[in-house]
Amino acid sequence: MTRIVRSRDVAAPPASVWAILADLDALAIWATDIEHSCMITDQRDGVGATRRVQSGRLTLIECVTAWEPDRHLAYDITGLPPIVGRVSNGWTLASTAAGTRVSLAAAVDAGRRPDRAVIARVVARQLARANEMLLDGLATHLEDIA
């Protein structure tokens, strides 16, 4: 498995950051590279809640796998080519003196075949770049609503 973590400090308490992240279908409001997001389950929060995300020609389905208010949100991502394997993102919030340290971990598990390890690393790097944009968008949105 390949895992890449990106982090950012924001001047907002964890509860404020969580409120934005937990509003799952509002992702397109603050994530600049996301054109559209919507819930595809009646469940709007907690493990099992699932959203559809549109970014350019890419359509992804994100199903929540971890839900710890004010601390941790993780989801599996489907919609990428099957050779990529299992892909997930996980947000972690940690209180700091000035606000919150927000970390976003991209994980790609392409299986045990050696030829897929390269694919996992490439996809993880691409996802990490996308995650940097998510962190930028989150930080900007928090500044705008402060």
N, C-alpha and C positions, 0 to 999 in steps of 0.2 A: 504494500500500500504506500502511496505517495501522499504526503500531507504537507501543505504550505499554509502558514499562518501570517496574516497581516493584522496590524493593530493601529489604533488611533486613539488619542486622548481627546475627549470632548468636555466642554464646560457645561455639563448638565448632569443631574443625578441619575443613577441607574433606572429609577422608576420612569423618568421622562423618556429615556432611550427605549426602555421596554415598551412603553405605550406606542411608540412608532413601529417598532419591530413586530409587535403582537397584532397590529392592525394589518393582517396578512394581505387583504385585497387592495390596500392602499399603496403598495410598493411603487407603482408607477408615478405616484405623486412626488416622491423624493429621489428615486433612483433614475438618474438621467439617461441611462442606456436602455431602460425598460419602457416599451411603448404602451403596454397594457398588462394588467394583472387582475385576476378575478378568482373568487372561490369557486371550486367545482364540487364541493361537498356542502351539505347543510351545516355541518360542524364548522364553526368559524374560529375556534381556538383549541388549543390542547393537542396532544398526540393524536394523529389521524386526520387532522384538518389538512385539506389539500387545495392548492391554488394552481392556476394556469398562468404562465408568464410568457409574454411575447416580447422578443428582442430581435428586430429585423426579421429575417426569414426563420429564425429559430423559435420553436415553441417548446417550452419545458413544462413539466409537471413537478411540483414540489410538495412532498408529503411530510408533514411534521413528525419527527421521531423523538424529539426531546422538548419538553416545555416546563421550564422552571422560572416562573415570573421573577423579573428583575435580575436574573442571573444567566440563564442559558436557553437558547432556542436552536434546534438543529432540524434539518430536513434532508431527505433523500431527493435527488434530482434525476428524473427520467426524461427521455426525449432525445438523448444523444445516441449516436450509432452504438449498436450492441457491443462492438469490439472494445469500447471504452470501459465497460464493466460498471461497477457500482460507484456512483458519484454522490457526494454529500457536502453540505455546508453547515457550519456550526458557529453561531454567535455566542460569545461569552462576555459578560459585563462584570467589571470589578470596580468598586468604589475607590476613588482617589481623593486626595485633599482638594483638588480643583474640579472634580466632577466624576467622570467615568472613563476607565480604560476599556475600549471596545475592541475585541479581537474577533476575527472572522477566519475560520479554518476551512480550507478546501481539502477534501480527501478523495482520492481516486484509487479504487481497487480493481485492477484489470485482471485479477486472477494470478495464478502461479506460473503461467507460461512465460518464459524469458522474453519472447518476442513481443509480448504485450507490456512489459515493464517500461519500454521506451514510450509507448503510447500513453501510459499512465502519467509519466513525468511531463510529457508535452501538454496533455489535457490539464493537469494540475497547475502548470505554469499559466496557461490561458485562463483558467478559472481564478487563479490568484490575481491576475491583472483585472479581471472583471470585479473581483472582490474589492480591490483598491478603489475602483469607481463607486462601488456600493458604499464603502466607508466615506469617500469624499462627499457623495450625495447625502448621506446621513448627517455628516458634520455640518454641511451647508444648510440643510433643512432645520437642524436644531438651532443654528445661528439665526435663521430667518424667523423662527417662531418665538425666539427669546425676547 
